[in-house]
């Protein structure tokens, strides 16, 4: 999409999409071996850096994920809870009785919701950890698709071992949020934005044993 697409031709001003924010929430049933806290297990996994190809040079660099557990609260005056990705307990997420036979032997479940940070919709989002490119010294910014893929890939790795599993059912959901209750976009634009995240459904579903339809 060209930059001219984000200009209001009538007023000659940037369109609402220029500074539009977005975020996602993914509800899952997380299984882990008995004695392992699934939420803490995932928290430890998200604290580990990921290796990504550099857009500034031909090398790859290690980057810390924008995970809330790595952020220093005192550096955020307000809105801290959405400055990084986080996992929370969701009481509405639960396995049905007829699904319990599929629970890995010796495993217990945690009703988990994976919540993204607030991201920009049309442009890179600054890294809340203040990371910089080692090759140029420039501040590092996350492309939304790269950020989502990196987080989901790490979640997938964390729950791929024996006794671990992520599942969905009719009690789980996938939510897309955009805007901050100010200057909400028209319905047609909203549907287009939802379509972008729907296109990422394959990446999100890759962490699950049963695919979303």
C-alpha positions in Angstrom: 0.0 0.0 0.0 1.5 3.3 -1.0 2.0 6.2 1.4 -0.5 8.2 -0.6 -3.2 5.8 0.6 -2.8 7.2 4.1 -3.6 10.8 3.0 -7.0 12.4 3.2 -7.2 14.0 -0.2 -10.0 16.3 0.7 -8.2 18.0 3.6 -4.6 17.3 2.6 -4.0 15.7 6.0 -2.7 12.3 7.0 -5.6 9.8 7.2 -6.7 8.0 10.3 -4.6 5.0 9.4 -1.3 6.9 9.7 -1.3 6.5 13.5 -3.7 3.6 13.9 -2.8 1.2 16.7 -3.7 -2.5 16.8 -3.4 -5.6 19.0 -4.5 -9.2 19.2 -5.6 -11.6 21.9 -5.3 -15.4 21.5 -7.1 -17.6 24.0 -5.7 -21.2 24.4 -5.8 -24.1 26.8 -2.2 -24.7 27.7 -1.1 -28.2 28.9 2.1 -29.0 30.7 3.6 -31.9 32.6 2.5 -32.2 36.2 4.6 -29.9 38.4 5.2 -27.4 35.6 3.4 -24.1 35.7 2.4 -23.5 32.0 2.4 -19.7 32.4 5.8 -19.6 34.1 7.1 -22.0 31.5 6.0 -19.7 28.7 7.3 -16.6 30.5 10.8 -18.2 30.7 10.6 -19.0 26.9 9.6 -15.4 26.0 12.5 -14.1 27.9 14.9 -15.7 25.5 16.1 -13.7 22.4 15.3 -14.6 18.8 17.6 -14.5 15.8 16.4 -12.4 12.9 17.9 -11.3 9.6 18.9 -7.7 9.6 17.2 -5.1 7.3 20.3 -2.9 7.5 23.1 -5.4 6.7 23.5 -8.9 5.5 23.9 -10.4 9.0 21.5 -11.8 11.6 21.2 -10.3 15.0 19.8 -11.5 18.3 16.8 -9.5 19.6 15.0 -9.6 22.9 11.2 -10.0 22.4 9.0 -7.1 23.5 7.7 -9.1 26.4 6.3 -7.4 29.5 8.4 -9.5 31.8 11.5 -7.9 30.4 10.4 -4.3 30.8 11.2 -2.0 33.7 7.9 -0.5 34.9 9.5 2.7 36.1 10.3 3.6 32.5 6.6 3.8 31.6 4.5 6.5 33.2 1.2 5.1 32.0 -0.2 2.3 29.9 2.5 -0.1 31.2 0.3 -3.2 31.0 0.1 -2.9 27.2 3.7 -1.8 26.6 4.7 -5.5 26.0 3.3 -8.9 25.3 1.9 -10.7 28.3 0.1 -13.9 29.3 -2.9 -13.8 31.7 -5.3 -16.3 33.2 -8.7 -16.4 31.5 -11.4 -18.0 33.5 -13.7 -18.4 30.5 -11.2 -20.7 28.8 -11.6 -24.4 29.8 -11.7 -27.9 28.3 -15.0 -29.7 28.0 -15.4 -33.0 29.8 -15.3 -35.0 26.6 -12.0 -33.4 25.7 -10.2 -34.4 28.9 -9.4 -37.9 27.4 -7.0 -36.1 25.0 -5.0 -34.5 27.8 -1.4 -35.7 27.6 -0.8 -38.3 30.3 0.4 -36.7 33.6 -0.3 -33.2 32.3 -2.4 -30.3 33.8 -3.9 -27.4 32.0 -3.8 -23.6 32.4 -6.5 -21.4 30.9 -4.3 -18.8 29.1 -4.7 -15.7 27.1 -1.8 -14.4 25.1 -2.2 -10.6 24.8 -0.1 -8.5 22.4 1.3 -5.1 23.2 -0.1 -2.0 21.4 1.4 -2.0 17.9 1.2 0.4 15.0 -0.9 -0.8 12.1 0.8 0.8 9.1 4.4 1.4 10.3 7.1 -0.2 12.5 6.6 0.1 16.3 9.6 1.2 18.4 11.0 -1.5 20.6 10.0 -0.8 24.3 13.4 -2.3 25.4 15.3 0.4 23.6 17.3 -2.0 21.5 19.5 -0.7 18.7 21.0 -2.2 15.5 24.5 -3.3 16.3 25.6 -2.5 12.8 24.3 1.1 12.6 23.4 2.1 16.1 19.9 3.1 15.0 16.9 2.4 17.3 15.3 -1.0 16.5 11.7 -1.0 15.5 9.4 -4.1 15.1 7.4 -4.7 11.9 4.1 -6.0 13.2 4.1 -9.2 11.2 7.7 -10.1 12.2 6.8 -9.4 15.9 3.7 -11.5 15.8 5.5 -14.4 14.0 8.5 -14.3 16.4 6.2 -14.4 19.5 4.1 -17.2 18.1 7.1 -19.2 17.0 8.5 -19.1 20.5 5.2 -20.1 21.9 5.1 -23.0 19.5 8.6 -24.1 20.5 7.7 -23.9 24.2 4.8 -26.2 24.0 6.1 -28.7 21.4 7.8 -31.2 23.9 6.5 -34.3 25.5 3.6 -33.6 27.9 3.1 -30.1 26.4 0.2 -29.1 24.2 -1.9 -26.0 23.2 -5.5 -26.5 22.2 -8.6 -24.6 21.3 -12.3 -25.3 21.5 -15.6 -23.5 21.5 -14.6 -21.7 24.8 -11.6 -20.0 23.2 -11.4 -17.1 20.9 -9.1 -14.9 18.7 -9.7 -11.2 19.1 -8.4 -8.3 17.0 -8.4 -4.7 18.5 -7.5 -1.5 16.7 -7.7 2.2 17.6 -7.9 3.6 21.1 -11.6 4.8 21.1 -10.4 8.0 19.3 -11.0 8.7 15.6 -12.4 5.2 14.9 -12.1 4.3 11.2 -15.2 3.7 9.0 -16.6 0.2 8.7 -15.1 -0.5 5.3 -11.6 0.4 6.6 -12.2 -1.7 9.7 -13.0 -4.8 7.6 -9.8 -4.3 5.7 -7.8 -4.1 8.8 -9.4 -7.2 10.2 -8.5 -8.9 6.9 -4.8 -8.3 7.5 -4.9 -10.1 10.8 -7.1 -12.8 9.4 -4.3 -13.4 6.8 -2.0 -14.1 9.8 -4.4 -16.8 11.0 -2.1 -19.5 9.6 0.8 -18.4 11.8 -1.4 -18.1 14.9 -3.0 -21.5 14.2 0.4 -23.2 13.8 0.8 -23.3 17.6 -2.3 -25.4 17.9 -2.9 -29.1 17.7 -6.4 -28.5 16.2 -6.5 -25.9 13.4 -9.0 -23.0 13.5 -11.6 -23.0 10.8 
